[in-house]
């Protein structure tokens, strides 16, 4: 069986909403979810419809299935109304498509953003250090919402600019334990280790939960002419910090997943081990954020350093890559797609990454790609999207590409 045939057959198994097992309806299997629900499947079939227009109807069926459910209690780009709006914009191909749906969704997303901004602006005004990752990050916070607002056009621009002003202020130094440190210091657990591991908090480098996400969003907004006071300086602060927090081993430079406060204060980030290789944490996601910033502010040397660091990641033994499955978030699908964006479609490592992704079909059926989810972020829809784009050099005609959800473009 050819890879293309396998992809087509796999997509066919996900084509009917009623036959897709979303689990028991609780997180992370909420139907109105881009991460794990029907919204992610709608995005998959929207992309596949670029080559097979008849699949657009299937994309709409998944969107309709999501719309028939109640919104979850906690909403973000990956859950609730923003997910529904993202899917609708991904399916839309002509002016006016889903205008009525979006007219109801977009004001709700603007209110979500404003609610989060009020709380964070009050914290900054009170000079309280400690940015909660769920407030600002891609998967749960304002960076993910900001990427959606960027796609909404002029009507969302005032709130988007306010959001960017918040991200700029997030780069201002704060005083923690008597030391001045970058403003994105967080007291949160790292999500990679227990809270005891970093009792004084940390600085998260990752794309999913760390400062690379805001950097990528600011760069994308800048590239589309949406900028605020201090915008470029904030990008420079983050990008130069990221590049200066790399370690070096016999294979070359690397990024750690995070920098504990004690290492930041001691200027000892280079003593930390390399991160795993993934979109969420590690060189693929961080390198793309730095690359986007380099293009935004005209610093080609940053882009060169980003590529060098990503290439070095693949020179390390494969067992140290930490790629656990075929997902977008922390698996080979996300690495495959991000690496193609950073290094180009002819990068030597791409066939190996594709082989790793395809190896999952030997162990699992398409609807049980580990960790046994059909959705976008951790499941089959995301895996198939990355594989499809690897095999299909023709770009999507969608105004909002699927990888915008990962703030990769």
C-alpha positions in Angstrom: 0.0 0.0 0.0 1.4 3.4 -0.9 1.6 6.2 1.6 -0.9 8.2 -0.3 -3.4 5.3 -0.3 -2.9 4.8 3.4 -3.5 8.5 4.1 -6.7 8.5 2.0 -8.0 5.3 3.7 -7.2 6.7 7.1 -9.0 9.9 6.4 -12.0 7.9 5.2 -12.3 6.2 8.6 -12.7 9.7 10.2 -15.2 11.0 7.6 -18.5 10.4 9.4 -18.9 12.3 12.7 -21.3 9.8 14.2 -18.7 7.0 13.9 -15.8 8.9 15.4 -15.2 8.0 19.1 -14.6 11.1 21.1 -14.6 9.2 24.4 -16.9 10.2 27.3 -17.4 13.8 26.4 -15.2 15.2 29.2 -11.9 16.9 28.7 -9.9 16.3 26.6 -12.6 14.7 24.4 -15.0 17.6 24.1 -16.9 17.7 20.8 -16.4 21.5 20.4 -12.6 21.2 20.5 -9.9 21.8 18.0 -7.5 19.7 20.2 -9.6 16.6 20.4 -13.0 17.1 19.0 -15.0 17.6 15.7 -13.4 21.0 15.1 -10.0 19.4 14.5 -11.5 16.9 12.1 -13.2 19.8 10.3 -9.8 21.4 9.8 -8.4 18.1 8.4 -11.1 17.7 5.8 -10.9 21.4 4.9 -7.3 20.9 4.0 -7.9 17.7 2.1 -10.6 19.5 0.1 -8.0 21.6 -1.6 -7.3 18.6 -3.8 -10.7 16.8 -3.4 -13.4 19.5 -3.3 -16.1 16.9 -2.4 -14.5 16.6 1.1 -15.5 20.1 2.0 -19.0 18.7 2.7 -17.4 16.3 5.2 -15.6 19.2 6.8 -18.9 21.0 7.2 -20.5 17.9 8.8 -17.8 17.9 11.5 -18.3 21.6 12.0 -22.0 21.1 12.4 -21.5 18.3 14.8 -19.3 20.5 17.0 -21.8 23.4 16.8 -24.7 21.2 18.1 -22.9 20.8 21.4 -22.6 23.1 24.4 -19.4 25.1 24.9 -17.0 23.8 27.5 -16.5 25.7 30.7 -13.0 26.8 29.9 -12.4 28.2 26.4 -9.3 28.8 24.4 -8.1 28.5 20.8 -8.2 24.7 21.3 -11.6 24.5 23.1 -15.0 26.0 22.7 -16.1 28.9 20.5 -12.6 29.9 19.3 -12.1 26.3 18.1 -15.4 26.5 16.2 -14.5 29.8 14.6 -11.0 28.5 13.7 -12.6 25.5 11.9 -15.1 27.7 10.1 -12.4 30.0 8.9 -10.3 27.0 7.8 -13.2 25.7 5.7 -14.1 29.1 4.2 -12.9 29.6 0.6 -15.0 32.5 -0.6 -16.0 35.9 0.8 -19.1 35.4 2.9 -18.6 31.8 3.8 -19.8 31.2 7.3 -20.5 34.9 7.7 -23.5 34.2 10.0 -21.6 31.7 12.2 -18.6 34.0 12.5 -20.8 37.0 13.3 -21.9 35.1 16.5 -18.5 33.6 17.3 -16.1 36.5 16.9 -17.7 38.9 19.4 -17.6 36.0 22.0 -13.9 35.5 21.3 -13.3 39.2 21.7 -15.0 39.1 25.1 -12.9 36.1 26.1 -9.7 38.0 25.2 -10.9 41.2 27.0 -11.7 39.2 30.2 -8.2 37.7 30.3 -6.6 41.0 29.5 -8.4 42.8 32.3 -7.0 40.3 34.8 -3.5 40.4 33.5 -3.4 44.2 33.1 -4.4 44.5 36.7 -1.6 42.2 37.8 0.9 44.2 35.8 -0.4 47.5 37.1 0.0 46.2 40.7 3.6 45.1 39.7 2.9 41.5 40.8 5.4 39.2 39.1 4.4 35.8 37.9 2.8 35.2 34.5 0.6 32.2 34.6 1.2 30.1 31.5 -2.5 29.5 31.0 -3.0 33.2 30.8 -0.5 33.9 28.0 0.4 30.7 26.2 -0.7 29.2 22.8 -2.9 26.3 24.0 -4.8 27.9 26.8 -4.1 31.6 26.8 -3.9 34.9 25.0 -1.3 33.9 22.4 -3.6 31.3 20.8 -6.5 33.7 21.0 -4.4 36.4 19.4 -3.6 34.2 16.4 -7.3 33.8 15.9 -7.9 37.5 16.2 -5.2 38.2 13.6 -7.3 36.2 11.1 -10.5 38.2 12.0 -9.4 41.4 10.3 -10.1 45.0 11.1 -13.0 44.4 13.5 -10.7 42.6 15.9 -7.8 44.9 15.6 -8.4 47.1 18.7 -8.5 44.1 21.0 -5.6 42.5 19.1 -3.5 45.6 19.6 -4.4 45.6 23.3 -3.3 42.0 23.5 0.0 42.8 21.8 0.6 45.7 24.3 0.1 43.1 27.0 2.7 40.8 25.5 5.1 43.7 25.1 4.7 44.5 28.8 5.3 40.8 29.6 8.9 41.3 28.5 9.5 44.1 31.0 11.9 42.9 33.8 10.3 42.0 37.2 11.8 41.5 40.6 11.7 38.0 41.9 13.4 36.8 45.1 15.4 40.0 45.1 16.6 39.7 41.5 15.6 41.4 38.3 14.6 38.8 35.7 12.6 38.6 32.5 8.9 39.4 32.9 7.7 36.0 31.6 8.9 34.3 34.8 6.2 32.0 36.0 5.7 30.3 39.4 3.7 27.5 37.6 4.9 23.9 37.5 6.8 23.2 34.4 4.3 20.6 33.0 7.5 18.5 32.4 8.3 17.9 36.1 6.6 18.2 39.4 6.4 21.6 41.2 9.0 20.5 43.7 11.6 20.4 40.9 11.5 24.2 40.5 10.2 25.7 43.8 11.2 29.2 42.7 9.5 29.0 39.3 11.0 29.0 35.9 11.2 30.5 32.4 9.5 28.4 29.8 11.1 28.3 26.4 8.5 26.1 24.6 6.1 27.1 21.8 3.1 25.5 23.5 3.4 27.0 27.0 6.5 29.3 26.9 7.8 32.5 25.5 8.4 31.3 22.0 4.6 31.4 21.4 4.3 35.1 22.1 7.4 35.8 20.0 5.9 33.9 17.1 2.6 35.8 17.4 4.3 39.2 17.6 6.3 38.4 14.5 3.3 37.3 12.5 1.3 40.3 13.5 4.3 42.6 12.7 4.5 40.9 9.3 0.8 41.8 8.6 1.2 45.4 9.6 -0.2 45.1 13.1 2.3 46.6 15.6 2.2 48.5 18.8 4.6 50.7 20.7 7.6 48.7 21.9 6.7 45.8 19.6 10.1 45.4 17.9 12.0 45.9 21.1 10.0 43.2 22.8 10.7 40.8 20.0 14.4 41.6 20.3 14.4 41.0 24.0 12.8 37.5 23.7 14.8 36.4 20.6 18.2 37.4 22.1 17.3 35.8 25.4 16.4 32.6 23.6 19.6 32.5 21.6 21.7 33.3 24.7 20.1 30.6 26.8 21.3 27.7 24.6 23.7 25.1 25.8 26.4 23.4 23.7 27.6 19.8 23.4 29.6 17.7 20.9 26.7 17.9 18.5 26.3 21.7 18.6 23.9 24.2 20.2 20.6 23.2 21.9 17.7 24.7 23.8 16.7 23.4 27.2 13.0 23.0 27.8 13.0 25.6 30.6 15.4 27.6 32.7 14.7 27.4 36.5 15.0 30.7 38.4 18.3 29.7 40.1 19.9 28.9 36.7 18.8 32.2 35.3 20.1 34.2 38.2 23.4 32.3 38.1 23.7 32.7 34.3 24.0 28.9 34.2 21.3 27.9 31.6 24.1 26.3 29.5 24.3 23.6 32.3 20.8 22.4 31.6 20.2 19.3 29.3 18.7 19.5 25.8 14.9 19.5 25.5 13.1 16.8 23.7 12.5 17.4 20.0 8.9 18.6 19.5 6.7 21.4 18.5 5.6 22.0 22.1 9.1 22.0 23.6 12.4 22.0 21.9 14.2 23.1 18.8 11.5 22.7 16.1 9.1 25.1 17.8 11.6 27.5 19.2 13.6 27.7 16.0 10.4 28.6 14.0 9.6 31.4 16.5 13.1 32.8 16.2 13.0 32.5 12.4 9.7 34.4 12.2 11.1 37.1 14.5 14.3 37.3 12.3 12.2 38.0 9.3 10.0 40.6 11.1 12.9 42.7 12.4 15.5 42.1 9.7 18.0 39.9 11.6 19.1 37.1 9.2 21.8 36.0 11.7 19.0 34.9 14.1 17.5 32.7 11.4 20.9 31.1 10.7 21.3 30.4 14.4 17.8 28.9 14.6 18.6 26.6 11.7 22.0 25.6 13.1 20.4 24.7 16.4 17.6 22.6 14.8 20.1 20.7 12.7 22.2 20.0 15.8 19.1 18.4 17.4 19.0 15.8 14.8 22.7 15.0 15.1 22.1 13.7 18.6 21.2 10.0 18.9 17.6 9.2 17.9 16.8 7.8 21.3 17.6 11.2 22.8 15.0 13.0 20.6 12.2 12.1 22.9 9.6 11.7 20.1 7.0 9.6 21.7 4.3 9.2 19.0 3.0 10.6 15.7 1.1 13.6 17.1 1.5 17.3 16.3 2.0 18.4 19.9 4.9 16.2 21.0 5.3 13.7 18.2 6.8 13.2 14.8 4.0 15.0 12.9 4.7 18.3 14.6 8.5 17.9 14.2 8.1 17.0 10.5 6.0 20.0 9.8 7.9 22.6 11.8 11.3 21.3 10.5 10.1 21.6 6.9 9.2 25.3 7.6 12.5 26.1 9.2 14.9 24.1 7.1 12.9 23.7 3.9 11.2 20.8 2.2 14.4 19.3 1.0 15.9 18.9 4.5 17.8 15.6 4.8 16.0 14.6 8.1 12.5 14.8 6.7 12.4 11.3 5.2 13.4 9.8 8.6 10.8 11.8 10.4 8.2 10.7 7.9 9.3 7.1 8.4 8.8 7.5 12.1 5.3 8.8 11.6 4.4 6.0 9.3 5.8 3.4 11.6 2.9 4.2 13.9 0.5 2.5 11.4 2.2 -0.8 12.1 1.3 -0.6 15.8 -2.0 1.3 15.7 -5.1 1.9 13.6 -5.7 5.4 12.4 -8.3 6.2 15.1 -6.0 5.0 17.9 -2.8 6.9 17.1 -1.3 7.3 20.5 -2.5 8.6 22.9 -5.7 7.1 21.4 -7.4 10.3 20.2 -8.9 11.2 16.8 -8.2 15.0 17.1 -5.9 17.7 15.9 -3.3 18.3 18.7 -2.6 14.8 20.0 -4.4 12.5 17.6 -5.0 11.3 14.1 -6.3 14.5 12.5 -3.0 16.4 13.2 -0.9 13.4 12.1 -2.7 13.2 8.8 -2.5 17.0 8.2 1.3 16.9 8.6 1.6 13.9 6.4 -0.6 15.4 3.7 1.4 18.6 3.6 4.6 16.6 3.5 3.4 14.8 0.4 1.6 17.8 -1.1 3.8 20.8 -2.0 0.8 22.8 -3.2 -0.2 25.3 -0.4 -3.7 25.5 0.9 -6.1 28.0 -0.5 -7.6 28.7 2.9 -7.3 32.2 4.3 -6.5 30.6 7.7 -4.1 27.7 7.3 -4.3 24.8 9.7 -0.8 25.4 11.2 -1.9 28.8 12.3 -3.3 27.0 15.3 0.3 26.1 16.2 1.4 29.7 15.5 3.8 28.4 12.9 2.4 30.7 10.2 
